[in-house]
Amino acid sequence: MADAAGEAAPAGSGRLVTVPVHYGGEHGPDLDEVARRAGLTAAAAARLHAGGEYVVRAVGFSPGFPFLAGLPPALATPRRPEPRRRVPAHSVGVAAGQTGVYPVASAGGWNLIGRSTVAVYDPRRDDPFLLAVGDRVRFAAAGEGPGSLADPAPARSTSPAPVPPDPEPLELLPSDPHLPALAVVAPGLLDLVVDAGRLGQGRFGLARGGPLDAPAARLANRLVGNEPDAPLLELTLTGPVLRALAPCVVAVTGPALAPVVGGEAAPPYTSLALAAGDELRFAPTGVGARSYLALAGGVASRRFLGSASVDLRGLVGRPLRAGDVLGRAAERRAVAGRGFVPHGGARRGAGPFGSVTTLRLLPGPQHEPEAWAALTGAPFEVSAADRVGVRLAGAPVPGGEVTSEGVPVGAVQVPPGGSPIVLLADRGTLGGYAKPALVHPADLPRLAQLRPGDRVRFVAAARG
């Protein structure tokens, strides 16, 4: 099915933006195949691509990725059967009836015909996004001379430039915090600063992000007297080694890790007083994937578009590394010894390997009886999991490509191969695969605690 972005382009009301492109060769490894399917030479296909005007219909998939309408029908080419594991940043591609530019290096299945000499997204710029919905785009050559692939008419760049380097991540942690509290002696597997998330920025392709197990994160903040959505650390599977630089109060919640202070086990779900010099480690419990560390006063961090949350796909912030110093955002008196264990204790949200976690389903945008029966008929096993989503192995589920559309958190996405992927907070905001079901919002924290090897059973959510 062709994407909506591939329909005839309406008259655009936005700005006209020229995007210079190096066509073909190492920059456009699929141009020859696109041209062959169109019955054209590579040079003619490049001229045809650069000869029209496009309209930005949507921005999504990854931050700043423009879905452009107006591709000449001759260049409409199906997605590649097997997506590339890594598409270079600034690559210009075509898929079905649309064209677009990859802002950052990522996996992708579009056919690559060139690379842009301007970055459509850079989080370090004052305006990170080159294009917005409604803008008009013309592609221009960025070659060396007349007659080359990079000399398409009628548009031609007057000042050819090299392909820019990949965008660099934007640093959010202050290098010299005003109220230093914890030094990172050794990082864990993945330690990220998160808050409520980056709200209202999906129109630019940015995921909301934030804590995957939001109730556990809010509880950690409450235990140390912070606002519920104050910046704190999300710890995955292992956790860092930290040393207190000054007296401070912390709390650890979530099922995956238990705190160890000075070599002695300390209670989770309880506010803990650390003295200067105390070492804080974390003991994996074998249950769940994530825990949260709140610091009284909140973790000091800069913000990008209103949030301190790290967005690895969006190149916003980074995981902790050895030598980092975590500061308190504000002075805050907190009482040690405050505790609250949620129902089920540390086992809330996940079970040990081999157990079955039950998740409730709601009908999705492409709800079909056959897919619903396959999802609810037998348990699945988690084959991989990260902040983008949870991949499941089991009986195949009917799915396939659909018109690219918004993708909600918790969507059960089914590619043509039939293996479901349940999408989490860092998923791409637009996607082109069938979504026969959605995980009930109240069950998302349980979903976030699944680990490879865990088993999942889906059931229909009760009505009413």
N, C-alpha and C positions, 0 to 999 in steps of 0.2 A: 504493500500500500504506500503510495506517495505521501510525503509529509505535507502538512498544510503550508509550510514555508516554501514549498516548491510550486505553488499556484502562481498564476500571473500576478506580477507585482502591481499593486495599486499606486497611484500617485502618492509619493511620500511627502510629508509635511515637515520633516525634520531637516537637520543640516545636511549639506552635501559634503562627504568626506572621501578623499582620494587615498587609496591604499596601494602603494607600490609593491610589486611582486616580482621575484625571480622565478620564471616559469621553467619547468622541466629539469632534466639532469638530476643531480644529487638532491636538489630541492624539491623536485616533483616526480618521484619515481613511478607514479601511476599515470602520468600524462599520456604516455604512448598508448596505454590500454584504453583510456577514456577516448582518445582520438580515434583509435581503431574501431571502437564500437560505434562512433559517430560517422565513420567513413571519411575522416579528415586526416591531414598530416598533423603532427604535433604543433607546428607553428600556426596552422590554421585554427586548431582548437584553442591555443593560447589567445589568438586574436579575437576569437569568438567570445571567450570568457571575459576578456577585457573590454569588449566593445559595447557592453550594455550598462544599464543602471539598475541597482538592486535596492531593496528596502529591507531594513532590519525588522523582522516580524517578532522575534523573541530573542532574549539573551538568557542563556542557561547551559546546562550540562556541566560546564566548569565556569569559573568567574570570567565574565567578559566575552564568552563564546557567542558570536552573533549567528543566528539562523537567518539567512538572507534569501528572500524571494526574488525571482526574476531570472533564474538560470535558463539559458536557451535550451529548449527541449532536446536538441541534439546531444547536449552534454550530460543529460540525466543518466546517471549510472548507479546501479544498485550498490549498497554497502558491500564491502569485502566479506567473503564467506567466513574468514577468520580474522577478527580484529588484531591489529598490531598491538604488541605489549607496550610499545613506547612510540608515540608520535612526537616528533620534535616540536618544541614551542615555535609559534609563528607560522606553522604549516597551513597552507590554503588547501581546502579539500572540497569535493563534491560528493553528494549522496542523494540518490533519487533525484528529486527536482530542486535541490537546494545547494547552496554553497556557504562556506563559513571559514573562519580562521581559528586555529587552536591557540588559545592564549598562553598555555603552559604545557610542558611535556606531560603526556598522559597516554593511557591506552585509548585506542579509537579505531573505528572500522570504516572511516570515510576514505575516499580515493584521493591521494595527495597529488596535486598538480603544480605546486610551487610553494614558495615561502615569502612572507611579507617582510618588508624592511622597516615596518613600524610595529610596535607592540600594542595590541588591542587591550592589554591589561597589564598594569604594573602597580602593585600596592604601594610603592614608594613615591609615586607621582602625586601631586596635589589633587589631580582628578585621575583616579586609577583607571577609569573606563573610557576607552576611545569612542565607543559607540553606544547608543541607546535605542530603544524601540522607536521606530518611526524615522530614524535617520536614513538618508540615501547614501549609497556607496558606489563608487566607481573604482575598478581595479586598473592600475597603470603599470606599464612595463618598467622594470628596473635593470635592463640589460646594458650591454656595452656598445651596441651600435645598430644601425639600420639593417634590416634583413634577418636579424636574430630572432629567437623565440621571444626575447624580451623587447621586441619592437612592434607590438600589436597596435593596430589602428582601431579607433581613433585616439585612444588615450595613451599617453606616453609620459613617463616620469622625466622631468628635466634635470634632476640631480640624483642619479643612481646612488644607492647607499648599500652597505653590506647588511646582511641579516643581523639583527641585534642579538646580544647574548640572552640567555634565559633570564626572566625576571628573578631578582633576588628576594628572599623572604624579608618581610618587614619585621624588625626586632621590636618586641613589646616590653620585655623585662628591662627595667632600668639597670644600668651597669653599676650604679652607686646609690642604692636606695637610701632614703632619708632615715628610715628606722630599720636597720638590718636586724634580721631575726634568725634565719636559718641558712647555713652554708651547705651546698650540695657536695658531699664527699664523693659519691658515686651515683650515677643515675640508675633508675630502674629501666624496665623494658620500654615503657612509654609513659612519661610523666608530663601532663599538660595542665596549664592554667585554663580554667573555664569559669564562666559566670552564666547568666541566664541565656546567653547566646546573642547572635547578631540578628536582631529583629528587623523585619521590613526591608531586607536587602536581597530577597530572592529574585527580584526583577533584574538584578545584575548578575545572576548566576551564583551568588554566594549562598552556601548552606547556612542554616541557622546555627548549627553546632551546639555548644553548651554541653552539660553533663548528660551522659547516656542514661544514667540512673538518677534522675532528678530528685526523687524523694530522699535518697541516701545523701545527696549533696546538700539539700536544704537542711536536713537533720544535722549534718556536721556543722554547718554554720550556726544553727540555733544553739547547739551545745556550747559554743564559745561566745555567744552573745552578738553574733553578726546578723546583718540583714540576710534573709534567706538566699538571695542571689549574689552575695558578695563573692569576689574572685577567690577560688580555692584550687587545690590540685586534684586532678583525676589520675589515679594510679592503676596501671594495668599489669596484672599477674604477678609482678615481683615487687616493685616499689624501690625507692632510692634509699641511700644512706645519707642522713642529714645530721649536722652538728649545730646545736643551739649557740648563737652568738650573743644572746642576751636572754634574760628570763622572759618566757612567753608561755601562752596556753594554747594547746592544740586539741583536736578531736579527730578520731578516725572512725569512719562508718563504711558500710558496705561489706559484702560477705567474703571478698577475695583475700584480704590481708589483715593480720593482727599486729598491733604495734609492739615493739620491743624497745624499752628505754634502758640504756646502760646495761644491756645484756639480760635484763629481766622482762618477762612478759608483762604487758600492761593491758588493761581492759579496753576493748573497742567500745564504741557507742558511749564514751565517757570523756569529759574534758580532762586533759592531763597537763599538769604544770611541769615545764622544763626549766632547769637551771642552766646558766651559761656553761658551756662545755659538755652538756649531756648529748649523747649520741642516740639518735632515733633510727631504728631499722624496722623492717617489716617482714613478718613470717607468713609465707603463703599458706592458706588454709586448705587448698585443693578444691574449694567450693567457690563458684562464681568467677568472674573475670575482672571486676573493678571494685576499687574502694576509693574513698575520698578523704583528703586531709585538709581540714580547715584550720586557719591561723587566726587567733583573736585579733581583730582589726582589719582582717582581709589581706590577701596577697597584693602587694603594690605592683601595678602594671599599667602601661599605657593602654589606650583604647584605639581601635580602628572601626570606624563607622558605628560607634556607640558601644562596643563590646571589647572586653579583654580576652575573650575566648580564642584559643589557638585554632587556626584552620589550616591544616597541613596541605590540603588540596588547593587552597586559595593563597598559599605562601604568606600567611599571616601568623607571626610568631613561630615558635619551634618547641620541641621537647626540652626538658631540663638536661643540662650537661654538667660534668664535673667542673667545679669552680664557680658556678652561679651562686649568687647571694639573693635570697628571698627576703624582701622587706615587708613590714607591715604598712598597709595603706593608711592607717590611722591609729592613734592611741586608743585603746579600749581595755577597760578593766574587765576581766573574766574570772569566774570562780571555777577552781578545779574540783573535780568530783561530781559534776553534774552528769547524770546518765539517763539514757532512755533506750531500751531495747525494743525494736518494733516486733510486731507479731511474727513469730517464727525465728526470731533472733538472727544470728549470723547466717542462717540458712535461707533467709528470705530472698526470693528471686531466682534461685538456682539450686540444683541438687548435685550430688557427686556424680562423677562420670558413670554413664550407663543408666542413670535414672531417666524418667520421662517427665519433661516439663510441659504442662498443658497451657496452650495459648488460645485465646478466643479470636474468632475471625468474624469480620463484617464483609459484606459484598463489596468488591472493588469495581473500578470503572469498566472493566471488561469481564464482568461476572458471567460465567457460563456453567451450566450444570455439570458438564464433564470435568472441567477443571476443579470445581468445588468438590466433587466426589473424590477426585484423586488426592486433593489436599487433606481431606478429612478421613480418608479411608484407612491409612496406616501411618505409623510413626516415621519420622525422618531423622537422619543423623546429621549433626553439624560437621561439615567438612572444613570450613574456614570461617573466621569471623574477625572483623575489625570495626572501626568507627563508621565505615561506609555501609556495611551490611553483613548479614549472616547467610552464608551459602549452605544449602541443604542437599543431602544425597538421599535418594530413595526411589520409589516408583516414579516414572516420568509423569509430568503434569502438562496438559495441553497449554501451549502458549504461542509465542512468535512475535513478529514485529507489528507495531501499530503506528498510527500517527503520533509524532512527538508531542508530548503534553507534560503538564506539571506532574511531579512525582511527590506524593506526600510521604512523610515519615511513617514507617510501618507498612508500606506497600509491599505486597508479595509479588515480586516481579518474576516473570517466567520467560526466559529467552527461548529461541527455537529448540535448543537441546533438551528442554523439559526439566532442568534442575532449578528449583526456586531459589531466589535470593530475596531475603527480607531486608528492606532498606532502613538504615538508621540515620542519625542526625547529620552526618557528613556526606550523604548521598548527593549525586548530581540533581539539580533542581528540575531538569527536563529529561525525559527518557522516551525511547521508542519501542519498549517491550510491553507485552500484555501484563495487566495487573488484575487478576481475577479476584483478589481478596485483599483486605487490609487487616493487620493485627489491631485488636481493640486498643485504644490509647492507654487504658489503665494497665495493660499488660506489657507496654514497652519497656519498663524497668526490668522485668523478668527476661525479656528478649535480650537486653543489653548485657546480662550476666552469663549468657551461654558461652561455652568453650568448645573447641573441637573435640568430638567424641561424645558430647551430650546428645540426648535424644529429645525430640520434640513431637508432641501430638497436637494437632489443630482440631478445635471443636467450634461449632457455630455459636456465636454469642446469643444469649437469651434476648428476646425482644421485649421492649417495654422499659 
